[in-house]
Amino acid sequence: MALHILFSVQNVVDKDLESEIVNELMGANGGGMKKLLEESPMVVEKCQRLTRSNKLLKESKEIVAAIMDKVAAYETSGVTDEESIIHLD
């Protein structure tokens, strides 16, 4: 008997929750769906930080490539005079 009552209560709760969830998502001009699709402020902030980091990494890559080109050019020139060292500014 107790199991039957428990089962009945669970069915009622499930049906009520199901209708409540559907009403929340689909009712009120779809506001619930918009809430689900919005990014949280924390996610937006992380995305902005990743974008900045990505930009910085690309700039760093270009700078390192330029330095490596200068080093390679210096090594292939065969210059041994200390006065002619390329400054890597």
C-alpha positions in Angstrom: 0.0 0.0 0.0 2.8 2.4 0.9 4.5 1.7 -2.5 1.3 2.5 -4.3 1.0 5.8 -2.5 4.6 6.6 -3.2 4.1 5.8 -6.9 1.0 7.9 -7.1 2.7 10.9 -5.5 5.7 10.6 -7.9 3.4 10.5 -10.9 1.5 13.6 -9.7 4.8 15.4 -9.1 6.3 14.3 -12.4 3.2 15.5 -14.3 3.0 18.8 -12.5 6.8 19.4 -12.9 6.5 18.5 -16.6 3.7 21.0 -17.2 5.5 23.6 -15.1 8.7 23.2 -17.1 6.9 23.3 -20.4 5.0 26.4 -19.4 8.2 28.1 -18.2 10.0 27.3 -21.5 7.2 27.9 -24.0 5.0 30.4 -22.1 5.4 34.1 -21.8 6.6 34.8 -25.3 9.4 32.2 -25.1 11.2 34.0 -22.4 12.4 30.8 -20.8 14.1 29.7 -24.1 15.8 33.1 -24.3 17.1 32.6 -20.8 18.5 29.2 -21.7 20.3 30.5 -24.8 21.8 33.6 -23.1 25.5 33.4 -22.1 26.2 34.0 -18.5 28.4 37.1 -17.6 31.1 34.7 -16.5 31.2 32.9 -19.9 31.2 36.3 -21.7 34.2 37.5 -19.6 36.1 34.2 -20.2 35.4 34.5 -24.0 36.8 38.1 -24.0 39.9 37.1 -22.1 40.5 34.2 -24.5 40.1 36.6 -27.4 42.6 39.0 -25.9 45.1 36.1 -25.2 44.7 34.8 -28.7 45.4 38.3 -30.2 48.5 38.6 -27.9 49.7 35.2 -29.0 49.4 36.1 -32.7 51.3 39.3 -32.1 54.0 37.4 -30.2 54.3 34.9 -33.0 55.0 37.6 -35.5 57.6 39.2 -33.3 59.4 35.9 -32.6 59.3 35.1 -36.3 60.9 38.5 -37.1 63.6 37.9 -34.4 64.3 34.4 -35.8 64.7 35.9 -39.3 67.2 38.4 -38.0 69.2 35.7 -36.2 69.1 33.5 -39.3 70.3 36.3 -41.5 73.1 37.2 -39.1 74.2 33.5 -38.9 74.3 33.1 -42.7 76.1 36.4 -43.3 79.3 35.0 -41.7 80.0 38.3 -40.0 82.3 37.8 -37.0 83.0 41.5 -36.0 81.3 42.3 -32.7 80.5 45.8 -33.9 78.1 44.4 -36.6 75.8 42.4 -34.2 72.2 43.0 -35.2 70.2 44.7 -32.5 67.0 42.9 -31.8 64.8 45.9 -30.8 
